[in-house]
Amino acid sequence: MSTTVKVSIPRDTATAAVNHLLNTCTVTRLTAIVGPPLVDLTQKHVGAYRNQKGWPSTGFGEQAANKTYFAPTSEGPLIVIHAQGARQLYRGGPIQPVNKKRLVFAIDPESYGKTMREMGYRPKREGGDPAANKRIRSLFAFSKGVTQPPHPDFIPSPEAYGRAAIGAISEAIRGGAA
């Protein structure tokens, strides 16, 4: 048994409008339409980032959000977070000391976001107080290197980006944007 469906269009009024829409959908125009909402989404998401231990904020998320922009490419907008540490946080991976023998990490909220010097540490040869230095050293951990786990949730999900892009395109089609 087979079924045949015949569709007949007595008068085509849509083709010209559809062709006009398709001709105006260039990568450059779409980039201009979706770029700003994607940056806004990223800035809000990244700006809300807090450290994993719940310690007082160093302002990393806010600073990274303020350094977020989009760059037009041949494929559409490239969202850029131009903040030191953002890529490392997102992707994770090894961290090795560069100019010193060891990495220094805060292990107490009091020392989080500070260097040992900022906490008052001074080597004995510089007149430092050994008792004070011992207390300060107890607020930090030392390592020859670490592997940081990735935090893919540092940026919005692909689904969130998709929703934002579709929303911006829908708004533009309705006449609300570029």
Secondary structure, DSSP 8 states (H G I E B T S, - for coil): ---------SS--SHHHHHHHHHH--HHHHHHHHHHHHHHHHHHHHHT---TT-----SHHHHHHHTEEEEEETTEEEEEE--TTHHHHHH-EEE--SSSSSEEEE-STTTTT--TTTTT---GGGT--HHHHHHHHTTEEEES-EEE---GGGS--HHHHHHHHHHHHHHHHTTS--
